[in-house]
Amino acid sequence: MRYAFKQFVINPIEPVKQAGHIQQVDPVSEVHDDLHARVLMLDDNDRIFIHVSCDLLGIRYDFEKQLEEKL
């Protein structure tokens, strides 16, 4: 069996509104702690399993489709 793990920093490039903070009306442009995406791949020569975990509450549908096509 083979495996691989990779972690990427996914901080927003431009200001974004915070999710879960209804009183926050202005977009935030500073990041206190880095946000990450983590990818785990397992390969047993018959099947490949890929697990993607992101420090986000949601992913845009168009990004999800792009990711599916590339994987």
CHARMM internal coordinates of N, CA and C (Angstrom, degrees):
IC EDIT
DIST 1 N 1 CA 1.4515
DIST 1 CA 1 C 1.5252
ANGL 1 N 1 CA 1 C 108.57
DIST 1 C 2 N 1.3117
ANGL 1 CA 1 C 2 N 114.61
DIHE 1 N 1 CA 1 C 2 N 139.68
DIST 2 N 2 CA 1.4605
ANGL 1 C 2 N 2 CA 121.13
DIHE 1 CA 1 C 2 N 2 CA 175.82
DIST 2 CA 2 C 1.5234
ANGL 2 N 2 CA 2 C 108.49
DIHE 1 C 2 N 2 CA 2 C -112.50
DIST 2 C 3 N 1.3042
ANGL 2 CA 2 C 3 N 115.35
DIHE 2 N 2 CA 2 C 3 N 153.87
DIST 3 N 3 CA 1.4655
ANGL 2 C 3 N 3 CA 120.29
DIHE 2 CA 2 C 3 N 3 CA 177.08
DIST 3 CA 3 C 1.5192
ANGL 3 N 3 CA 3 C 109.47
DIHE 2 C 3 N 3 CA 3 C -146.66
DIST 3 C 4 N 1.3224
ANGL 3 CA 3 C 4 N 116.02
DIHE 3 N 3 CA 3 C 4 N 158.93
DIST 4 N 4 CA 1.4675
ANGL 3 C 4 N 4 CA 122.24
DIHE 3 CA 3 C 4 N 4 CA 176.12
DIST 4 CA 4 C 1.5227
ANGL 4 N 4 CA 4 C 108.15
DIHE 3 C 4 N 4 CA 4 C -150.56
DIST 4 C 5 N 1.3114
ANGL 4 CA 4 C 5 N 115.14
DIHE 4 N 4 CA 4 C 5 N 149.55
DIST 5 N 5 CA 1.4587
ANGL 4 C 5 N 5 CA 121.63
DIHE 4 CA 4 C 5 N 5 CA 178.17
DIST 5 CA 5 C 1.5196
ANGL 5 N 5 CA 5 C 108.00
DIHE 4 C 5 N 5 CA 5 C -139.08
DIST 5 C 6 N 1.3202
ANGL 5 CA 5 C 6 N 116.29
DIHE 5 N 5 CA 5 C 6 N 138.20
DIST 6 N 6 CA 1.4668
ANGL 5 C 6 N 6 CA 121.46
DIHE 5 CA 5 C 6 N 6 CA 177.90
DIST 6 CA 6 C 1.5185
ANGL 6 N 6 CA 6 C 108.48
DIHE 5 C 6 N 6 CA 6 C -143.34
DIST 6 C 7 N 1.3133
ANGL 6 CA 6 C 7 N 116.06
DIHE 6 N 6 CA 6 C 7 N 143.46
DIST 7 N 7 CA 1.4644
ANGL 6 C 7 N 7 CA 122.24
DIHE 6 CA 6 C 7 N 7 CA 178.15
DIST 7 CA 7 C 1.5188
ANGL 7 N 7 CA 7 C 108.22
DIHE 6 C 7 N 7 CA 7 C -125.78
DIST 7 C 8 N 1.3422
ANGL 7 CA 7 C 8 N 116.59
DIHE 7 N 7 CA 7 C 8 N 134.39
DIST 8 N 8 CA 1.4532
ANGL 7 C 8 N 8 CA 122.86
DIHE 7 CA 7 C 8 N 8 CA -179.18
DIST 8 CA 8 C 1.5252
ANGL 8 N 8 CA 8 C 109.89
DIHE 7 C 8 N 8 CA 8 C -123.92
DIST 8 C 9 N 1.3125
ANGL 8 CA 8 C 9 N 117.66
DIHE 8 N 8 CA 8 C 9 N 145.05
DIST 9 N 9 CA 1.4624
ANGL 8 C 9 N 9 CA 122.31
DIHE 8 CA 8 C 9 N 9 CA 171.53
DIST 9 CA 9 C 1.5287
ANGL 9 N 9 CA 9 C 107.17
DIHE 8 C 9 N 9 CA 9 C -83.15
DIST 9 C 10 N 1.3412
ANGL 9 CA 9 C 10 N 116.94
DIHE 9 N 9 CA 9 C 10 N 129.03
DIST 10 N 10 CA 1.4694
ANGL 9 C 10 N 10 CA 121.65
DIHE 9 CA 9 C 10 N 10 CA -176.41
DIST 10 CA 10 C 1.5275
ANGL 10 N 10 CA 10 C 111.43
DIHE 9 C 10 N 10 CA 10 C -123.68
DIST 10 C 11 N 1.3263
ANGL 10 CA 10 C 11 N 116.70
DIHE 10 N 10 CA 10 C 11 N 37.08
DIST 11 N 11 CA 1.4653
ANGL 10 C 11 N 11 CA 119.97
DIHE 10 CA 10 C 11 N 11 CA 178.24
DIST 11 CA 11 C 1.5267
ANGL 11 N 11 CA 11 C 110.07
DIHE 10 C 11 N 11 CA 11 C -60.52
DIST 11 C 12 N 1.3322
ANGL 11 CA 11 C 12 N 118.01
DIHE 11 N 11 CA 11 C 12 N 142.55
DIST 12 N 12 CA 1.4613
ANGL 11 C 12 N 12 CA 120.33
DIHE 11 CA 11 C 12 N 12 CA 178.49
DIST 12 CA 12 C 1.5303
ANGL 12 N 12 CA 12 C 111.16
DIHE 11 C 12 N 12 CA 12 C -63.83
DIST 12 C 13 N 1.3202
ANGL 12 CA 12 C 13 N 115.72
DIHE 12 N 12 CA 12 C 13 N 144.71
DIST 13 N 13 CA 1.4611
ANGL 12 C 13 N 13 CA 121.90
DIHE 12 CA 12 C 13 N 13 CA -179.73
DIST 13 CA 13 C 1.5201
ANGL 13 N 13 CA 13 C 110.68
DIHE 12 C 13 N 13 CA 13 C -82.02
DIST 13 C 14 N 1.3201
ANGL 13 CA 13 C 14 N 116.36
DIHE 13 N 13 CA 13 C 14 N -35.48
DIST 14 N 14 CA 1.4614
ANGL 13 C 14 N 14 CA 120.81
DIHE 13 CA 13 C 14 N 14 CA -178.62
DIST 14 CA 14 C 1.5295
ANGL 14 N 14 CA 14 C 109.49
DIHE 13 C 14 N 14 CA 14 C -121.25
DIST 14 C 15 N 1.3136
ANGL 14 CA 14 C 15 N 118.82
DIHE 14 N 14 CA 14 C 15 N 162.63
DIST 15 N 15 CA 1.4711
ANGL 14 C 15 N 15 CA 121.54
DIHE 14 CA 14 C 15 N 15 CA -178.81
DIST 15 CA 15 C 1.5347
ANGL 15 N 15 CA 15 C 112.24
DIHE 14 C 15 N 15 CA 15 C -56.22
DIST 15 C 16 N 1.3340
ANGL 15 CA 15 C 16 N 116.02
DIHE 15 N 15 CA 15 C 16 N 140.95
DIST 16 N 16 CA 1.4640
ANGL 15 C 16 N 16 CA 122.77
DIHE 15 CA 15 C 16 N 16 CA 179.44
DIST 16 CA 16 C 1.5205
ANGL 16 N 16 CA 16 C 109.64
DIHE 15 C 16 N 16 CA 16 C -135.11
DIST 16 C 17 N 1.3378
ANGL 16 CA 16 C 17 N 116.19
DIHE 16 N 16 CA 16 C 17 N 155.87
DIST 17 N 17 CA 1.4639
ANGL 16 C 17 N 17 CA 120.32
DIHE 16 CA 16 C 17 N 17 CA 174.25
DIST 17 CA 17 C 1.5234
ANGL 17 N 17 CA 17 C 109.13
DIHE 16 C 17 N 17 CA 17 C -78.43
DIST 17 C 18 N 1.3116
ANGL 17 CA 17 C 18 N 116.01
DIHE 17 N 17 CA 17 C 18 N 141.59
DIST 18 N 18 CA 1.4501
ANGL 17 C 18 N 18 CA 120.64
DIHE 17 CA 17 C 18 N 18 CA 178.33
DIST 18 CA 18 C 1.5217
ANGL 18 N 18 CA 18 C 110.32
DIHE 17 C 18 N 18 CA 18 C -76.80
DIST 18 C 19 N 1.3031
ANGL 18 CA 18 C 19 N 116.38
DIHE 18 N 18 CA 18 C 19 N 136.79
DIST 19 N 19 CA 1.4627
ANGL 18 C 19 N 19 CA 120.81
DIHE 18 CA 18 C 19 N 19 CA 174.97
DIST 19 CA 19 C 1.5218
ANGL 19 N 19 CA 19 C 108.82
DIHE 18 C 19 N 19 CA 19 C -84.13
DIST 19 C 20 N 1.3086
ANGL 19 CA 19 C 20 N 116.43
DIHE 19 N 19 CA 19 C 20 N 140.16
DIST 20 N 20 CA 1.4510
ANGL 19 C 20 N 20 CA 121.01
DIHE 19 CA 19 C 20 N 20 CA 176.89
DIST 20 CA 20 C 1.5163
ANGL 20 N 20 CA 20 C 115.08
DIHE 19 C 20 N 20 CA 20 C 85.56
DIST 20 C 21 N 1.3131
ANGL 20 CA 20 C 21 N 117.52
DIHE 20 N 20 CA 20 C 21 N 3.00
DIST 21 N 21 CA 1.4673
ANGL 20 C 21 N 21 CA 121.26
DIHE 20 CA 20 C 21 N 21 CA 179.41
DIST 21 CA 21 C 1.5320
ANGL 21 N 21 CA 21 C 107.86
DIHE 20 C 21 N 21 CA 21 C -122.07
DIST 21 C 22 N 1.3294
ANGL 21 CA 21 C 22 N 116.75
DIHE 21 N 21 CA 21 C 22 N 83.98
DIST 22 N 22 CA 1.4618
ANGL 21 C 22 N 22 CA 121.12
DIHE 21 CA 21 C 22 N 22 CA -173.91
DIST 22 CA 22 C 1.5240
ANGL 22 N 22 CA 22 C 111.89
DIHE 21 C 22 N 22 CA 22 C -63.55
DIST 22 C 23 N 1.3337
ANGL 22 CA 22 C 23 N 118.13
DIHE 22 N 22 CA 22 C 23 N -28.74
DIST 23 N 23 CA 1.4553
ANGL 22 C 23 N 23 CA 120.25
DIHE 22 CA 22 C 23 N 23 CA -179.84
DIST 23 CA 23 C 1.5313
ANGL 23 N 23 CA 23 C 111.76
DIHE 22 C 23 N 23 CA 23 C -77.06
DIST 23 C 24 N 1.3409
ANGL 23 CA 23 C 24 N 117.77
DIHE 23 N 23 CA 23 C 24 N -14.90
DIST 24 N 24 CA 1.4645
ANGL 23 C 24 N 24 CA 121.82
DIHE 23 CA 23 C 24 N 24 CA -179.92
DIST 24 CA 24 C 1.5264
ANGL 24 N 24 CA 24 C 108.52
DIHE 23 C 24 N 24 CA 24 C -83.94
DIST 24 C 25 N 1.3264
ANGL 24 CA 24 C 25 N 117.56
DIHE 24 N 24 CA 24 C 25 N 105.19
DIST 25 N 25 CA 1.4608
ANGL 24 C 25 N 25 CA 120.74
DIHE 24 CA 24 C 25 N 25 CA -176.04
DIST 25 CA 25 C 1.5256
ANGL 25 N 25 CA 25 C 112.87
DIHE 24 C 25 N 25 CA 25 C -100.22
DIST 25 C 26 N 1.3320
ANGL 25 CA 25 C 26 N 117.61
DIHE 25 N 25 CA 25 C 26 N -23.57
DIST 26 N 26 CA 1.4629
ANGL 25 C 26 N 26 CA 121.06
DIHE 25 CA 25 C 26 N 26 CA 179.87
DIST 26 CA 26 C 1.5283
ANGL 26 N 26 CA 26 C 110.12
DIHE 25 C 26 N 26 CA 26 C -94.29
DIST 26 C 27 N 1.3188
ANGL 26 CA 26 C 27 N 117.57
DIHE 26 N 26 CA 26 C 27 N 142.61
DIST 27 N 27 CA 1.4650
ANGL 26 C 27 N 27 CA 120.30
DIHE 26 CA 26 C 27 N 27 CA 176.72
DIST 27 CA 27 C 1.5302
ANGL 27 N 27 CA 27 C 111.36
DIHE 26 C 27 N 27 CA 27 C -61.02
DIST 27 C 28 N 1.3072
ANGL 27 CA 27 C 28 N 115.78
DIHE 27 N 27 CA 27 C 28 N 149.14
DIST 28 N 28 CA 1.4580
ANGL 27 C 28 N 28 CA 122.79
DIHE 27 CA 27 C 28 N 28 CA -179.59
DIST 28 CA 28 C 1.5277
ANGL 28 N 28 CA 28 C 108.24
DIHE 27 C 28 N 28 CA 28 C -101.43
DIST 28 C 29 N 1.3480
ANGL 28 CA 28 C 29 N 116.01
DIHE 28 N 28 CA 28 C 29 N 135.34
DIST 29 N 29 CA 1.4628
ANGL 28 C 29 N 29 CA 119.42
DIHE 28 CA 28 C 29 N 29 CA -178.12
DIST 29 CA 29 C 1.5289
ANGL 29 N 29 CA 29 C 112.78
DIHE 28 C 29 N 29 CA 29 C -114.38
DIST 29 C 30 N 1.3226
ANGL 29 CA 29 C 30 N 117.60
DIHE 29 N 29 CA 29 C 30 N -3.56
DIST 30 N 30 CA 1.4600
ANGL 29 C 30 N 30 CA 120.78
DIHE 29 CA 29 C 30 N 30 CA -179.62
DIST 30 CA 30 C 1.5245
ANGL 30 N 30 CA 30 C 109.92
DIHE 29 C 30 N 30 CA 30 C -111.15
DIST 30 C 31 N 1.3278
ANGL 30 CA 30 C 31 N 115.62
DIHE 30 N 30 CA 30 C 31 N 145.93
DIST 31 N 31 CA 1.4651
ANGL 30 C 31 N 31 CA 121.73
DIHE 30 CA 30 C 31 N 31 CA 178.55
DIST 31 CA 31 C 1.5184
ANGL 31 N 31 CA 31 C 107.93
DIHE 30 C 31 N 31 CA 31 C -115.29
DIST 31 C 32 N 1.3363
ANGL 31 CA 31 C 32 N 116.55
DIHE 31 N 31 CA 31 C 32 N 123.03
DIST 32 N 32 CA 1.4695
ANGL 31 C 32 N 32 CA 121.34
DIHE 31 CA 31 C 32 N 32 CA 179.52
DIST 32 CA 32 C 1.5227
ANGL 32 N 32 CA 32 C 110.48
DIHE 31 C 32 N 32 CA 32 C -74.77
DIST 32 C 33 N 1.3170
ANGL 32 CA 32 C 33 N 116.60
DIHE 32 N 32 CA 32 C 33 N -50.16
DIST 33 N 33 CA 1.4694
ANGL 32 C 33 N 33 CA 123.06
DIHE 32 CA 32 C 33 N 33 CA 177.48
DIST 33 CA 33 C 1.5185
ANGL 33 N 33 CA 33 C 108.10
DIHE 32 C 33 N 33 CA 33 C -126.93
DIST 33 C 34 N 1.3167
ANGL 33 CA 33 C 34 N 116.64
DIHE 33 N 33 CA 33 C 34 N 143.52
DIST 34 N 34 CA 1.4617
ANGL 33 C 34 N 34 CA 120.51
DIHE 33 CA 33 C 34 N 34 CA 179.66
DIST 34 CA 34 C 1.5293
ANGL 34 N 34 CA 34 C 111.67
DIHE 33 C 34 N 34 CA 34 C -59.70
DIST 34 C 35 N 1.3294
ANGL 34 CA 34 C 35 N 115.17
DIHE 34 N 34 CA 34 C 35 N 143.81
DIST 35 N 35 CA 1.4615
ANGL 34 C 35 N 35 CA 122.53
DIHE 34 CA 34 C 35 N 35 CA 171.12
DIST 35 CA 35 C 1.5259
ANGL 35 N 35 CA 35 C 107.07
DIHE 34 C 35 N 35 CA 35 C -96.03
DIST 35 C 36 N 1.3292
ANGL 35 CA 35 C 36 N 116.70
DIHE 35 N 35 CA 35 C 36 N 143.01
DIST 36 N 36 CA 1.4575
ANGL 35 C 36 N 36 CA 120.27
DIHE 35 CA 35 C 36 N 36 CA -175.73
DIST 36 CA 36 C 1.5200
ANGL 36 N 36 CA 36 C 112.33
DIHE 35 C 36 N 36 CA 36 C -127.72
DIST 36 C 37 N 1.3136
ANGL 36 CA 36 C 37 N 114.63
DIHE 36 N 36 CA 36 C 37 N 153.52
DIST 37 N 37 CA 1.4606
ANGL 36 C 37 N 37 CA 123.12
DIHE 36 CA 36 C 37 N 37 CA 165.25
DIST 37 CA 37 C 1.5270
ANGL 37 N 37 CA 37 C 105.15
DIHE 36 C 37 N 37 CA 37 C -116.03
DIST 37 C 38 N 1.3141
ANGL 37 CA 37 C 38 N 115.88
DIHE 37 N 37 CA 37 C 38 N 135.86
DIST 38 N 38 CA 1.4660
ANGL 37 C 38 N 38 CA 121.20
DIHE 37 CA 37 C 38 N 38 CA -179.68
DIST 38 CA 38 C 1.5227
ANGL 38 N 38 CA 38 C 108.77
DIHE 37 C 38 N 38 CA 38 C -122.99
DIST 38 C 39 N 1.3125
ANGL 38 CA 38 C 39 N 115.83
DIHE 38 N 38 CA 38 C 39 N 135.31
DIST 39 N 39 CA 1.4623
ANGL 38 C 39 N 39 CA 120.99
DIHE 38 CA 38 C 39 N 39 CA -178.11
DIST 39 CA 39 C 1.5273
ANGL 39 N 39 CA 39 C 108.27
DIHE 38 C 39 N 39 CA 39 C -124.20
DIST 39 C 40 N 1.3289
ANGL 39 CA 39 C 40 N 116.20
DIHE 39 N 39 CA 39 C 40 N 128.90
DIST 40 N 40 CA 1.4552
ANGL 39 C 40 N 40 CA 122.94
DIHE 39 CA 39 C 40 N 40 CA 175.78
DIST 40 CA 40 C 1.5212
ANGL 40 N 40 CA 40 C 107.53
DIHE 39 C 40 N 40 CA 40 C -119.31
DIST 40 C 41 N 1.3278
ANGL 40 CA 40 C 41 N 116.95
DIHE 40 N 40 CA 40 C 41 N 129.46
DIST 41 N 41 CA 1.4618
ANGL 40 C 41 N 41 CA 121.78
DIHE 40 CA 40 C 41 N 41 CA 178.14
DIST 41 CA 41 C 1.5211
ANGL 41 N 41 CA 41 C 108.65
DIHE 40 C 41 N 41 CA 41 C -122.66
DIST 41 C 42 N 1.3281
ANGL 41 CA 41 C 42 N 116.10
DIHE 41 N 41 CA 41 C 42 N 129.69
DIST 42 N 42 CA 1.4607
ANGL 41 C 42 N 42 CA 122.45
DIHE 41 CA 41 C 42 N 42 CA 175.76
DIST 42 CA 42 C 1.5258
ANGL 42 N 42 CA 42 C 108.39
DIHE 41 C 42 N 42 CA 42 C -121.07
DIST 42 C 43 N 1.3285
ANGL 42 CA 42 C 43 N 116.96
DIHE 42 N 42 CA 42 C 43 N 134.37
DIST 43 N 43 CA 1.4633
ANGL 42 C 43 N 43 CA 121.90
DIHE 42 CA 42 C 43 N 43 CA -177.36
DIST 43 CA 43 C 1.5244
ANGL 43 N 43 CA 43 C 108.40
DIHE 42 C 43 N 43 CA 43 C -134.75
DIST 43 C 44 N 1.3356
ANGL 43 CA 43 C 44 N 117.31
DIHE 43 N 43 CA 43 C 44 N 118.44
DIST 44 N 44 CA 1.4640
ANGL 43 C 44 N 44 CA 121.02
DIHE 43 CA 43 C 44 N 44 CA 178.63
DIST 44 CA 44 C 1.5354
ANGL 44 N 44 CA 44 C 111.89
DIHE 43 C 44 N 44 CA 44 C -109.15
DIST 44 C 45 N 1.3238
ANGL 44 CA 44 C 45 N 117.27
DIHE 44 N 44 CA 44 C 45 N 22.26
DIST 45 N 45 CA 1.4649
ANGL 44 C 45 N 45 CA 125.80
DIHE 44 CA 44 C 45 N 45 CA -179.56
DIST 45 CA 45 C 1.5222
ANGL 45 N 45 CA 45 C 113.57
DIHE 44 C 45 N 45 CA 45 C 74.64
DIST 45 C 46 N 1.3160
ANGL 45 CA 45 C 46 N 119.00
DIHE 45 N 45 CA 45 C 46 N -14.65
DIST 46 N 46 CA 1.4662
ANGL 45 C 46 N 46 CA 122.04
DIHE 45 CA 45 C 46 N 46 CA 174.68
DIST 46 CA 46 C 1.5244
ANGL 46 N 46 CA 46 C 111.07
DIHE 45 C 46 N 46 CA 46 C -106.27
DIST 46 C 47 N 1.3244
ANGL 46 CA 46 C 47 N 115.04
DIHE 46 N 46 CA 46 C 47 N -38.01
DIST 47 N 47 CA 1.4575
ANGL 46 C 47 N 47 CA 121.16
DIHE 46 CA 46 C 47 N 47 CA -177.21
DIST 47 CA 47 C 1.5161
ANGL 47 N 47 CA 47 C 109.98
DIHE 46 C 47 N 47 CA 47 C -137.68
DIST 47 C 48 N 1.3198
ANGL 47 CA 47 C 48 N 115.03
DIHE 47 N 47 CA 47 C 48 N 154.91
DIST 48 N 48 CA 1.4604
ANGL 47 C 48 N 48 CA 121.62
DIHE 47 CA 47 C 48 N 48 CA 173.86
DIST 48 CA 48 C 1.5227
ANGL 48 N 48 CA 48 C 107.52
DIHE 47 C 48 N 48 CA 48 C -120.51
DIST 48 C 49 N 1.3162
ANGL 48 CA 48 C 49 N 115.71
DIHE 48 N 48 CA 48 C 49 N 128.49
DIST 49 N 49 CA 1.4583
ANGL 48 C 49 N 49 CA 122.51
DIHE 48 CA 48 C 49 N 49 CA 177.91
DIST 49 CA 49 C 1.5209
ANGL 49 N 49 CA 49 C 107.65
DIHE 48 C 49 N 49 CA 49 C -113.53
DIST 49 C 50 N 1.3427
ANGL 49 CA 49 C 50 N 116.75
DIHE 49 N 49 CA 49 C 50 N 128.32
DIST 50 N 50 CA 1.4534
ANGL 49 C 50 N 50 CA 121.65
DIHE 49 CA 49 C 50 N 50 CA 178.10
DIST 50 CA 50 C 1.5229
ANGL 50 N 50 CA 50 C 108.55
DIHE 49 C 50 N 50 CA 50 C -124.22
DIST 50 C 51 N 1.3167
ANGL 50 CA 50 C 51 N 116.28
DIHE 50 N 50 CA 50 C 51 N 125.94
DIST 51 N 51 CA 1.4656
ANGL 50 C 51 N 51 CA 122.03
DIHE 50 CA 50 C 51 N 51 CA 178.51
DIST 51 CA 51 C 1.5215
ANGL 51 N 51 CA 51 C 107.67
DIHE 50 C 51 N 51 CA 51 C -117.27
DIST 51 C 52 N 1.3355
ANGL 51 CA 51 C 52 N 117.06
DIHE 51 N 51 CA 51 C 52 N 127.19
DIST 52 N 52 CA 1.4545
ANGL 51 C 52 N 52 CA 122.73
DIHE 51 CA 51 C 52 N 52 CA 179.00
DIST 52 CA 52 C 1.5246
ANGL 52 N 52 CA 52 C 108.38
DIHE 51 C 52 N 52 CA 52 C -117.25
DIST 52 C 53 N 1.3201
ANGL 52 CA 52 C 53 N 116.91
DIHE 52 N 52 CA 52 C 53 N 128.01
DIST 53 N 53 CA 1.4552
ANGL 52 C 53 N 53 CA 122.86
DIHE 52 CA 52 C 53 N 53 CA 178.89
DIST 53 CA 53 C 1.5266
ANGL 53 N 53 CA 53 C 108.30
DIHE 52 C 53 N 53 CA 53 C -125.08
DIST 53 C 54 N 1.3355
ANGL 53 CA 53 C 54 N 116.39
DIHE 53 N 53 CA 53 C 54 N 130.22
DIST 54 N 54 CA 1.4722
ANGL 53 C 54 N 54 CA 120.73
DIHE 53 CA 53 C 54 N 54 CA -178.45
DIST 54 CA 54 C 1.5229
ANGL 54 N 54 CA 54 C 110.57
DIHE 53 C 54 N 54 CA 54 C -124.57
DIST 54 C 55 N 1.3175
ANGL 54 CA 54 C 55 N 116.34
DIHE 54 N 54 CA 54 C 55 N 143.84
DIST 55 N 55 CA 1.4652
ANGL 54 C 55 N 55 CA 122.27
DIHE 54 CA 54 C 55 N 55 CA 175.13
DIST 55 CA 55 C 1.5303
ANGL 55 N 55 CA 55 C 108.82
DIHE 54 C 55 N 55 CA 55 C -80.18
DIST 55 C 56 N 1.3072
ANGL 55 CA 55 C 56 N 116.64
DIHE 55 N 55 CA 55 C 56 N 62.96
DIST 56 N 56 CA 1.4619
ANGL 55 C 56 N 56 CA 122.75
DIHE 55 CA 55 C 56 N 56 CA -177.83
DIST 56 CA 56 C 1.5191
ANGL 56 N 56 CA 56 C 109.34
DIHE 55 C 56 N 56 CA 56 C -140.67
DIST 56 C 57 N 1.3257
ANGL 56 CA 56 C 57 N 116.19
DIHE 56 N 56 CA 56 C 57 N 159.92
DIST 57 N 57 CA 1.4648
ANGL 56 C 57 N 57 CA 120.25
DIHE 56 CA 56 C 57 N 57 CA 173.06
DIST 57 CA 57 C 1.5230
ANGL 57 N 57 CA 57 C 111.28
DIHE 56 C 57 N 57 CA 57 C -88.00
DIST 57 C 58 N 1.3178
ANGL 57 CA 57 C 58 N 117.18
DIHE 57 N 57 CA 57 C 58 N -19.95
DIST 58 N 58 CA 1.4576
ANGL 57 C 58 N 58 CA 120.24
DIHE 57 CA 57 C 58 N 58 CA -179.27
DIST 58 CA 58 C 1.5156
ANGL 58 N 58 CA 58 C 111.17
DIHE 57 C 58 N 58 CA 58 C -165.56
DIST 58 C 59 N 1.3220
ANGL 58 CA 58 C 59 N 115.29
DIHE 58 N 58 CA 58 C 59 N 161.42
DIST 59 N 59 CA 1.4584
ANGL 58 C 59 N 59 CA 122.52
DIHE 58 CA 58 C 59 N 59 CA 178.48
DIST 59 CA 59 C 1.5204
ANGL 59 N 59 CA 59 C 107.56
DIHE 58 C 59 N 59 CA 59 C -126.87
DIST 59 C 60 N 1.3321
ANGL 59 CA 59 C 60 N 116.04
DIHE 59 N 59 CA 59 C 60 N 135.36
DIST 60 N 60 CA 1.4657
ANGL 59 C 60 N 60 CA 119.70
DIHE 59 CA 59 C 60 N 60 CA 178.52
DIST 60 CA 60 C 1.5277
ANGL 60 N 60 CA 60 C 110.00
DIHE 59 C 60 N 60 CA 60 C -60.72
DIST 60 C 61 N 1.3235
ANGL 60 CA 60 C 61 N 116.49
DIHE 60 N 60 CA 60 C 61 N 144.68
DIST 61 N 61 CA 1.4569
ANGL 60 C 61 N 61 CA 122.31
DIHE 60 CA 60 C 61 N 61 CA -176.58
DIST 61 CA 61 C 1.5232
ANGL 61 N 61 CA 61 C 111.58
DIHE 60 C 61 N 61 CA 61 C -59.89
DIST 61 C 62 N 1.3374
ANGL 61 CA 61 C 62 N 118.27
DIHE 61 N 61 CA 61 C 62 N -42.04
DIST 62 N 62 CA 1.4636
ANGL 61 C 62 N 62 CA 120.37
DIHE 61 CA 61 C 62 N 62 CA -178.74
DIST 62 CA 62 C 1.5303
ANGL 62 N 62 CA 62 C 111.36
DIHE 61 C 62 N 62 CA 62 C -65.07
DIST 62 C 63 N 1.3340
ANGL 62 CA 62 C 63 N 117.76
DIHE 62 N 62 CA 62 C 63 N -35.38
DIST 63 N 63 CA 1.4631
ANGL 62 C 63 N 63 CA 120.54
DIHE 62 CA 62 C 63 N 63 CA 176.28
DIST 63 CA 63 C 1.5280
ANGL 63 N 63 CA 63 C 110.36
DIHE 62 C 63 N 63 CA 63 C -67.65
DIST 63 C 64 N 1.3190
ANGL 63 CA 63 C 64 N 117.03
DIHE 63 N 63 CA 63 C 64 N -40.69
DIST 64 N 64 CA 1.4552
ANGL 63 C 64 N 64 CA 121.35
DIHE 63 CA 63 C 64 N 64 CA 178.31
DIST 64 CA 64 C 1.5185
ANGL 64 N 64 CA 64 C 110.84
DIHE 63 C 64 N 64 CA 64 C -59.27
DIST 64 C 65 N 1.3236
ANGL 64 CA 64 C 65 N 117.35
DIHE 64 N 64 CA 64 C 65 N -43.42
DIST 65 N 65 CA 1.4673
ANGL 64 C 65 N 65 CA 121.22
DIHE 64 CA 64 C 65 N 65 CA 179.75
DIST 65 CA 65 C 1.5275
ANGL 65 N 65 CA 65 C 111.27
DIHE 64 C 65 N 65 CA 65 C -66.16
DIST 65 C 66 N 1.3349
ANGL 65 CA 65 C 66 N 117.70
DIHE 65 N 65 CA 65 C 66 N -40.36
DIST 66 N 66 CA 1.4581
ANGL 65 C 66 N 66 CA 120.62
DIHE 65 CA 65 C 66 N 66 CA 176.77
DIST 66 CA 66 C 1.5241
ANGL 66 N 66 CA 66 C 111.23
DIHE 65 C 66 N 66 CA 66 C -61.54
DIST 66 C 67 N 1.3234
ANGL 66 CA 66 C 67 N 116.34
DIHE 66 N 66 CA 66 C 67 N -41.72
DIST 67 N 67 CA 1.4423
ANGL 66 C 67 N 67 CA 121.55
DIHE 66 CA 66 C 67 N 67 CA 178.87
DIST 67 CA 67 C 1.5257
ANGL 67 N 67 CA 67 C 111.17
DIHE 66 C 67 N 67 CA 67 C -63.67
DIST 67 C 68 N 1.3224
ANGL 67 CA 67 C 68 N 117.36
DIHE 67 N 67 CA 67 C 68 N -44.00
DIST 68 N 68 CA 1.4527
ANGL 67 C 68 N 68 CA 121.75
DIHE 67 CA 67 C 68 N 68 CA 178.06
DIST 68 CA 68 C 1.5307
ANGL 68 N 68 CA 68 C 111.34
DIHE 67 C 68 N 68 CA 68 C -59.42
DIST 68 C 69 N 1.3160
ANGL 68 CA 68 C 69 N 117.30
DIHE 68 N 68 CA 68 C 69 N -42.93
DIST 69 N 69 CA 1.4642
ANGL 68 C 69 N 69 CA 121.05
DIHE 68 CA 68 C 69 N 69 CA -179.79
DIST 69 CA 69 C 1.5252
ANGL 69 N 69 CA 69 C 111.93
DIHE 68 C 69 N 69 CA 69 C -64.49
DIST 69 C 70 N 1.3339
ANGL 69 CA 69 C 70 N 116.27
DIHE 69 N 69 CA 69 C 70 N -39.76
DIST 70 N 70 CA 1.4714
ANGL 69 C 70 N 70 CA 119.55
DIHE 69 CA 69 C 70 N 70 CA -178.29
DIST 70 CA 70 C 1.5195
ANGL 70 N 70 CA 70 C 112.35
DIHE 69 C 70 N 70 CA 70 C -73.69
DIST 70 C 71 N 1.3392
ANGL 70 CA 70 C 71 N 116.51
DIHE 70 N 70 CA 70 C 71 N -30.59
DIST 71 N 71 CA 1.4678
ANGL 70 C 71 N 71 CA 119.05
DIHE 70 CA 70 C 71 N 71 CA 179.68
DIST 71 CA 71 C 1.5142
ANGL 71 N 71 CA 71 C 110.33
DIHE 70 C 71 N 71 CA 71 C -80.94
END
COOR INIT
IC SEED 1 N 1 CA 1 C
IC BUILD
